[in-house]
Amino acid sequence: MTGLARRSLLRTLAAAAILGPTGSACASHSRSGLATARGSTPAASASSTPSFGIASSASSTGSAAPFQISSGPVGSPRVALTFHGQGDADLATALLREAESAGARITVLAVGAWLDDQPRTARRILDGGHELGNHTMHHLDISALPADRALAEITDCADRLTRLTGSPGRWFRPSQAKDCTPMVAAQARLAGYGHCLGYGLDSLDSTDPGPEAVTRTVLDAVRPGSVVSLHLGHPGTVTALPAILDGLRARSLQPVTMSELLT
């Protein structure tokens, strides 16, 4: 199948995924209703998916709402440090080195345009024992896009990841949003992702409050099983990371990848 034919087919499927049986758009859902959900691997059935104690919500049409993961198993001695992937390559490398020197593994949700600029970064992340996922192609407000453009944002980034690493990655995180809307989750599933990856703890590092503030925000709120949102490309985050890792160690919490958190 040519790329054009594949894109046409995906767009047709995208339209079908968000239209009701009469052809009218399905009722919308609030983002707050998607804050907790259940994880699954791509193409896995709901009955075979572990819930990790996270509830799922139902859509107004009676079908299951899109699944979203925002934390790990309750009581887990592990946490996941997840990074929005874009920014200066030297800062990314410095942060990876800090994590590796402490024996920590992280998950990076990469922006496709960033990978175009820094194609070696994807392999560097994986070679360090970390995990790589999809954070859309251009980091637009994906929830505000039409379904076909949202799908293209996801599939274009997935194509970059596959070309650079041989895999589109297990995880998808929506851009400029904490949670997936039903429309975005439908497009993620069409692109082959069984998850929308949120987070339960926002470090607020993207506001550049200083490394001490980032460290305090994380360590004051982190709990066993936390999924923490952080960002590459911010010097304060690189500076804060050793203190964050020391604080996690003092709490007997091990920083692992998202996949490891859910095992």
C-alpha angles and dihedrals in degrees: 000000000000121000090249093051091046092051091048091051092048092050091051090051090047092056091049092050094061100037125087124229092274093051095254122125116268118250114276125248129217117247091233089065089060098053093106129037148138129277128227139166118253112284092007118138120245091241092060095048120103112230100209087210092294118133126224126218128222127235123239089254091061097250123118114279119237113283120247129183118209102154143019131240114317110256095018114152087221137081132192120228104202121190130202100230118229139085137070115000094218091055090049091051092048091051093049090052092051091051093047094048088058094045092248125144122206139189119235120198101203128211109226095224088054089054089051089056095041108026094166092059094076093058091043090057093050094043089057091059094257131127129249130206144165124279096169129269103273105011093242125158091278095185090063096050126097112260095255093052091046089052091050091051090056099040094045090055091044089053091053092050092048093049093049101039108013093248137070089221128246098260135068123188120186117239120245090003137087095210136032117249115221090258094052092045090052090054092047090054092049087053090054102262119132094192144055106206116213129161139234100209124049113199090197087219092139088072089061097230092163131271095274092055092047091050092047093048092053099042095043092056107027117117135175107290095020121157106210125202116220135154138232116221098050118107092206090059092054090050092047097049099081091052091046091051091047090051093049090050090051088055091049090245119143119211108226139160120276092255091051091048090058097047 
